[in-house]
Amino acid sequence: MHFLPDTEEADAVAERYWPDSFKQVIQKDVRQAIGINPLANGLRHLYRNQDFPDGEQFTARIADMMVVGAENGADEGFDGIYRAFLTESPLPEARRYARYLWPRLFSPRLRKGIHQAVVADYSRDDAFQHAYKAGYSGDYGSFEEFINEVAQLVVVGAMNGVDNTLAQIYRSLVNNRPLPPARRRPRRLKGW
């Protein structure tokens, strides 16, 4: 039999992921914000049409979906940042939705918590430090200013992700259809 090297083990060592411990903050804080929001309780009367045994499970499912939406929105924010890095263009503008679907869900405290977690994750990342030195030091006065802009883009992405998820949920409820699936994106491998 021919000897074939086990490349799976070597590949596993080579796989490096982007930091994402900030998603734990999203999971905990967004879920908590939903739990104290009166709109979540207002949706409970709709559970019978959705084949849930009780309103509690229904609102828990809504909360899970919104957390996944926030995580996916944060990933979409990073997509724009990574595209800017790869094309050597300015960072994208933070384009917030109007927040008409669930106003005041993202309190200043919630936004600040996610922002701080992103800064903690990415201020130590060598790729972001290199990106700043190689292409953004002229646009931002310091690395801290740059990484704060990155964090702001991620926070806005998370907020928009929740709104996108809510739009899908409302569309399902209005049309008397089952809740849409909510799937997390896979962890991001560092490609450069």
N, C-alpha and C positions, 0 to 999 in steps of 0.2 A: 504494500500500500504506500502511496506517496505521502510524504510529510507535507501537511498544510499548516502554516502558522495560524494561530488563533488570533485573528485580527479584531475580533469582537472586544477582547480585553483591552487591546491597545486603543481601539476607537473609544471605548468608554472613558478611558483616562483623558483622551483628547477632547471629549465633550465638555464644554464649559458653558454654563448657563448665565444669562444676565441675572443680576440680583433681583429678587422679587419679594423680600420679606415685608415690603410695604403693603402687599396684598393681605397680610394678616391684619393690618390696621383697618383696611377697607372692610374685610369680613366682619370684624368685631364692631367697629364704629358705625358702619352703615346699617348693619342689622339692629343695633341698639337704637339708632335714630328712627328707624322704621317702627320699632316696637313702641316708642313713646309718641308717635305721630297719630293724631286722631283720625286721619284719613284711612290708616290701616284698619282700624276698628270699623270704619264706615263701609269697608268692602266686605266685611264678614257675612252680611246678609245675602251675598251672591253665591256662597259656597254650594248651595243645593243644586244650582244649574251646572256645577263643575264636577259633580260626582266625588265630592269630598265628604267624609263622614261628619265633620263638624267645621265650624268657622275657624277654629284655632289652627287646624291643619291647613286650611285654605290660606290664611294669612301667613302662616309659616312658609308655605310654598311661594307665595308672592314675595316675601322677604328674601328667600333663597334666590329667586330669579333676579331680583334687583341687585343683590350682591354680585351675582355672576355678571350682570350687565355693567356694574361699576368696574369690575376687574377687566372685562373685555374692552370697555371704554378707555381705561388706563392703557391697555395694550395698544389700542388704536392711537392714543396720544404718542406712545413710544414709536409706533410705525412712522408717524410724521417726523419725529426727531431723527430716527435712523435714516430715513430717506434724505433728510437735509444733510446728515453727516456724509452719506455715500455720494451725494451729488455736489457736495461742498457748497451748499446754498445756505442762506440764512434760516434760522429756526422758524417754523411756521408761526403764524399768529394764533393766539388763544381765542377761539370762536365759541363763545358760550351760547347755549340755547336760551330761550326766553324763560325757561323753568315754569312753563304753564301747566305741566301735567301734575307735578307734586311740589308746589312752591314751598320754599324754606326747609326742604329736607336736608340740604347741605348747609348746616349752620357754620358760622365762622370757626367754631371750635373743631368741627368735623373736617373742614377744609384744611385748617392748620395742622391737624394730626396727620392727615395723609401727606401734606406738603413736607412736614418734618421727616416722616418716614422715607419719602423718596430722596430727600437730601441726604439722610443718613446712609441709604443704600448706595447712591451713585456718587457721592462726593469722594468716596474711596476707590471708585472703579477706575482702573488705569485707562480704559478706552475713552471715558468721558474727560479725564485729565488730558489725554493726548488730543482729543478733538478740540478742547478749549485752546490748547497751546498752538495747534496746527492751523486752526481756521477761525476761531471765535474770539481770540484775545483782543483783536481790534474792535470788535462789536460790543464787548462787555468789559467793564473796568476791572473786574476781578473774576476769579474762578467761582467765588461764592455768588456773585451776581448771575453768572451763567447758569450755575446749577439751580439757583432759585427760579430762573426762567424755565428750565427743564421741568422742575417740580410743578410749576404753575400749569404748564401744558398737560401734565399727567392728571392733575386735579380736575382741570376742565374736561379732559377726556373721560374721567370717571363720572363726572356729573352728566355729561352728554350721554354716556352709556346707560345710565339709569333712565334718562328720558326716553331713549330708544326702546329700552325694555318695557317701560310703562306704556309706550304707544302700542307695542305689540299686545300687551295684556289687555288694555282698554279695547283694542280692535276685536280681540277674542270675546271679551265680555259683551260688547255691543252686538256682535253677530251671533251670540249664544253658541260659541264654539269652545272646544277644550283649550286650556291654556297652552301657549306655544312652548316648545322645548327651550330650555336654557342650558347651553353647553359652554363650559370654560374652554378657552384656547389652551393648547399645549404650552408647556414652559418654553421660553425662548432660548435657543442655542446662540452663543456668540459666533457670528459668522465672519468676524474680522477682528 
